[in-house]
């Protein structure tokens, strides 16, 4: 089971053991992680699951699709490391993943 750590904008962190095959968004919603709203439920049609993927982990996920990149551009405070957590599917290779959360969502 991979472990992922969510770090809130205020620096508080929470590490969770998760099932492979889930999206980062689903893990956040199921565990009441503040900062991931997920208004569209994971259909990649909003930016309310915006997160920052630590750069060391970026190459372990497929690159953002054009659709995802466009939605990220509408998020508050996007950075080069911005992703939609609904598009980040977890596998065993993601053990130790660090996800940083923005100060606010749309």
N, C-alpha and C positions, 0 to 999 in steps of 0.2 A: 504494500500500500504506500503510495507516495505521500509525503508530507509537504504541505505548502504553507507558507507564512504570508499573512496579509498584514501590511503595515499601513495604519491610518495616517492621515495628514498630520495629526498631532503626535506621531511617533509611537503610539501604542501598537503592539503587535499581537497577533494570535496565530498560533501554528496548529494546523489540523491534519489528521491522518484521513486520507480520502480514497475513494474507490477510483481506480483507473477507468477511463471511458466517459467520465463526467466532464462537463465544461467547468472552467473556473467560475463562471457566473452561477451555475447551479449549486456548486459547493458554497459559494458566498451566500446565496439566498437561503439554502437549507440550514445554514449555520448562523443566520442573522448577522452577517457582517455588515456593519454600517458603512455606507458609501457606495454600495452596489444596489441600485434601485431596480434595474431589470424590468422596466415598464413593458417592453414588448415580449417578455418571456423567452427571449433567446432566438428570435427570428431575424436578427440582424437588420432591424428596421428603425432603431433609435440609437442614442449614444448614452443611455443611462446606466450602462454597465462598463463605462470607460474606466480603464485602469492603466497603470504604468508597469510595463514588463521590464524587470531588471535586465540590463543590456547583456549580461552573461548568459541569459536564457533565450534571447531573441532567436538565435540560430537553431534552437531545439523545437521551434514551432514553424509551420509553414508561414510564408510572408502574408501580410494582410492582402485581401482581395481589393480590387478597385472599389467595390461597394463599401467594404469596411473602412477603407482609408477615407472615403468621402464622408461617411458618418462621423468618423473621429474628428474630422475638420470642423464639425459643428459642436463638438464638446467644449466645455470650459477648460481652459488652460492645457490644450494639447501639447505634447512634447514629441520628439522623435521616437520615444519609447512607448507612446500611447497605443493601446490596442483595445478592442472590445472584448471583455472577458467571456462573452458568449461564443466567441470564435476560437477560444483557446481550449482545445480538447486535451485532457490529461491522460498520460500514459505512465508506465513504470519509470521511464527515462526522465520524468519531471520531478522525481523525488528531490526535495530541497528547494523547489521553486519559491521565489520571492515576488510578491505582487504588491505594489504600492498603490494606494488609493488617493484620488484627487480630493481637494478641499470641498468641492461641490460637484453635483451632477446637474444636468439640464432639468 
